[in-house]
Amino acid sequence: MQNLHSARISRRAVLAASTIVAPGLRAQGNSKTIRIIVSFAAGSGNDLTARELAGYMSERLRQTVVVENKPGGGGSLGTEAVARAVPDGLTLGLGTSSQLVMNVGLYRSLPFDVEKDLRTIGLVSRSNVVLAGRSTGPRTLKALIAEAKARPNQLSYGSGGIGSTSHIVGEAFAKATDIKINHVPYKGNGPAMADLAGDHVDFVFDGLSTSLPMSLLGRVNLLAISGVERNQAAPGLATFAEQGLRAYEAYTWNCLIAPAQTPAAMMTRLNAALAEALAVPALHARLVQQSGSEILTPTTPYQADAFVRRERERWVPFIRSLKLDVA
């Protein structure tokens, strides 16, 4: 949490700066469409966040902003599309911990260099992770762990793809509880949750924004949430720590990214639009109250880049220690 708090600066300072830059930028307008590439399937929490941002940023930039889903490779396909794009400010990406941290530790090589080929426009939000089980499965975390111990390699969990956060936190969960489970990768958490609702996998690590509505419909059973305290969006859901897994930590975060050579003036323009969008009460409330997210802005591109580097320094050695069998 210390790293997360250190990534923030005064909201007043950033918004004051954005009011200096933004009026002139608004006056410019632009008929060209901006794409925000989401590296996972439609319907995922990150996809929903990107679509919310697109609308609010479009208003502030006076420019059409659309979302394009490009799933595959645990997020690497969409990330490569951003890294290889023309650095003209028209191709952006919703960067996630999966793409910018997990994949670096997971894969021996990637078709891009996250340090050299990408810049972070600004941080967006951080979300704790929920363990969602089958509606017909174990009713408590303790019961799920007990079943997994009694039936090694018989239970399966779905994820948003190899290298996704939901994959890595699943492996970390298996290690923390000393259980043996099977990983089933999907092209995004949306399809994984659909199969969970259909009883095709036993559990999925997901975000609250997508798992809570499914739970209220009786399609999945929520067993635990990460974090040091319960989430205000689901106060009845106990944390992993409350249920005995005090050392287990799992969370996701996202940001806006651009090709590394994007001009500084364009980065400033986009950063200002992002900061203004996230300060809109309606969007802030939607991300915080409905999805249980914690807003990580306002941040400058420099601060956001530093945050992502610290996350890699923390998590990449751990991921490599898992010695997962991937190319």
Long-range contacts (C-beta under 8 A, 24 or more apart in sequence): 1-228, 3-307, 3-310, 3-311, 3-314, 4-126, 4-253, 4-294, 4-296, 4-307, 6-307, 7-123, 7-296, 7-299, 7-303, 7-304, 7-306, 7-307, 8-296, 8-297, 8-298, 8-299, 9-298, 9-299, 9-300, 9-303, 11-279, 11-298, 13-298, 14-275, 14-297, 14-298, 14-299, 14-300, 15-275, 15-276, 15-279, 15-298, 17-272, 18-271, 18-272, 18-273, 18-275, 18-276, 18-298, 21-268, 21-269, 21-272, 22-60, 22-272, 22-273, 22-276, 25-61, 25-269, 25-272, 25-273, 26-60, 26-61, 26-62, 28-62, 29-62, 29-63, 30-61, 30-62, 30-63, 31-63, 32-63, 32-90, 33-63, 33-64, 33-65, 33-66, 33-90, 34-58, 34-61, 34-63, 34-64, 34-65, 34-66, 34-89, 34-90, 34-91, 34-92, 35-65, 35-66, 35-67, 35-68, 35-90, 35-91, 35-92, 36-65, 36-66, 36-67, 36-68, 36-92, 36-93, 36-94, 36-256, 37-67, 37-68, 37-69, 37-70, 37-78, 37-81, 37-82, 37-91, 37-92, 37-93, 37-94, 38-67, 38-68, 38-69, 38-70, 38-78, 38-93, 38-94, 39-70, 39-71, 39-72, 39-75, 39-76, 39-77, 39-78, 39-79, 39-93, 39-94, 39-96, 39-98, 39-99, 40-69, 40-71, 40-75, 40-78, 40-96, 40-98, 40-160, 40-161, 40-164, 40-187, 40-188, 40-189, 40-190, 41-69, 41-71, 41-186, 41-187, 41-188, 41-189, 41-190, 41-191, 42-69, 42-188, 42-190, 43-188, 43-190, 43-210, 44-160, 44-188, 44-189, 44-190, 44-207, 44-210, 45-127, 45-189, 45-206, 45-207, 45-209, 45-210, 45-252, 45-291, 46-94, 46-96, 46-254, 47-188, 47-190, 48-209, 48-210, 48-291, 49-94, 49-124, 49-125, 49-254, 49-287, 49-291, 49-293, 50-94, 52-283, 52-286, 52-287, 53-94, 53-124, 53-256, 53-274, 53-277, 53-278, 53-283, 56-276, 56-277, 56-280, 56-283, 57-270, 57-273, 57-274, 57-277, 59-277, 60-272, 60-273, 60-276, 60-277, 61-269, 61-270, 61-273, 71-161, 71-187, 71-188, 72-161, 72-187, 73-161, 73-162, 73-163, 74-98, 74-99, 74-102, 74-103, 74-106, 74-160, 74-161, 74-162, 74-163, 74-164, 74-167, 74-185, 75-99, 75-103, 75-160, 75-161, 75-163, 75-164, 76-103, 76-107, 76-110, 76-111, 76-163, 79-103, 79-112, 79-114, 79-118, 79-257, 80-110, 80-111, 80-112, 82-118, 82-257, 82-258, 82-259, 83-112, 83-113, 83-117, 83-118, 83-259, 83-260, 84-112, 84-117, 84-259, 85-259, 86-259, 87-258, 87-259, 87-260, 87-261, 87-262, 87-263, 88-262, 88-266, 89-258, 89-262, 89-263, 89-266, 89-269, 89-270, 91-258, 91-259, 92-121, 92-256, 92-257, 92-258, 92-270, 93-118, 93-256, 93-257, 93-258, 94-124, 94-254, 94-255, 94-256, 94-257, 95-120, 95-254, 95-255, 95-256, 95-257, 95-308, 96-165, 96-252, 96-253, 96-254, 96-255, 97-165, 97-251, 97-252, 97-253, 97-254, 97-311, 97-315, 98-160, 98-161, 98-163, 98-164, 98-165, 98-166, 98-168, 98-252, 100-255, 100-257, 100-308, 100-311, 100-312, 101-308, 101-311, 101-312, 101-315, 101-316, 102-163, 102-164, 102-165, 102-167, 102-168, 102-315, 102-319, 103-163, 104-312, 104-316, 105-312, 105-315, 105-316, 105-317, 105-318, 105-319, 105-320, 106-162, 106-163, 106-168, 106-319, 106-324, 106-326, 107-163, 107-326, 107-327, 108-327, 114-308, 114-312, 115-309, 116-260, 117-259, 117-260, 118-257, 118-258, 118-259, 118-260, 119-257, 119-258, 119-259, 119-260, 119-262, 119-267, 119-301, 119-305, 120-255, 120-256, 120-257, 120-301, 120-304, 120-305, 120-307, 120-308, 121-255, 121-256, 121-257, 121-258, 121-267, 121-270, 121-271, 121-274, 121-301, 121-304, 122-255, 122-256, 122-270, 122-271, 122-274, 122-275, 122-297, 122-298, 122-299, 122-300, 122-301, 122-304, 123-253, 123-254, 123-255, 123-296, 123-297, 123-299, 123-303, 123-304, 123-307, 124-253, 124-254, 124-255, 124-256, 124-274, 124-278, 124-287, 124-295, 124-296, 124-297, 125-253, 125-254, 125-287, 125-291, 125-293, 125-294, 125-295, 125-296, 126-251, 126-252, 126-253, 126-293, 126-294, 126-296, 127-207, 127-208, 127-209, 127-251, 127-252, 127-253, 127-291, 127-292, 127-293, 127-294, 128-208, 128-225, 128-226, 128-227, 128-231, 128-250, 128-251, 128-292, 129-165, 129-166, 129-169, 129-205, 129-206, 129-207, 129-225, 129-226, 129-250, 129-251, 129-252, 130-205, 130-206, 130-207, 130-208, 130-211, 130-212, 130-222, 130-224, 130-225, 130-226, 130-234, 130-237, 131-173, 131-203, 131-204, 131-205, 131-222, 131-223, 131-224, 131-225, 131-240, 132-193, 132-196, 132-203, 132-204, 132-205, 132-206, 132-211, 132-214, 132-215, 132-220, 132-221, 132-222, 132-223, 133-196, 133-202, 133-203, 133-220, 133-221, 133-222, 133-223, 134-196, 134-199, 134-201, 134-202, 134-203, 134-220, 134-221, 135-197, 135-199, 135-218, 135-219, 135-220, 135-221, 136-199, 137-202, 137-203, 137-221, 138-221, 138-223, 139-221, 140-223, 140-243, 141-223, 141-224, 141-238, 141-240, 141-243, 141-245, 142-243, 142-244, 144-202, 144-203, 144-223, 145-177, 145-179, 148-177, 148-179, 148-180, 148-181, 149-178, 149-179, 152-179, 152-180, 153-180, 153-181, 153-182, 154-182, 155-179, 155-181, 155-182, 155-202, 155-203, 156-181, 156-182, 156-183, 156-184, 156-201, 156-202, 157-181, 157-182, 157-183, 157-184, 157-201, 157-202, 157-203, 157-204, 157-205, 158-184, 158-185, 158-186, 158-189, 158-191, 158-192, 158-193, 158-195, 158-196, 158-200, 158-201, 158-203, 158-204, 159-183, 159-184, 159-185, 159-186, 159-189, 159-192, 159-204, 159-205, 160-185, 160-186, 160-187, 160-188, 160-189, 160-192, 161-185, 161-186, 161-187, 161-188, 162-326, 163-326, 164-189, 165-205, 165-250, 165-252, 166-192, 166-204, 166-205, 166-206, 168-315, 168-319, 168-322, 169-205, 169-250, 170-205, 171-322, 171-324, 172-248, 172-250, 172-318, 172-322, 173-205, 173-248, 173-250, 175-322, 176-245, 176-247, 176-248, 177-245, 193-220, 196-220, 205-250, 207-252, 207-291, 207-292, 208-233, 208-234, 208-291, 208-292, 209-290, 209-291, 209-292, 209-293, 212-292, 226-250, 226-251, 227-251, 231-292, 232-289, 232-292, 233-289, 233-290, 233-291, 233-292, 234-292, 253-296, 253-311, 255-296, 255-304, 255-308, 267-301, 271-300, 271-301
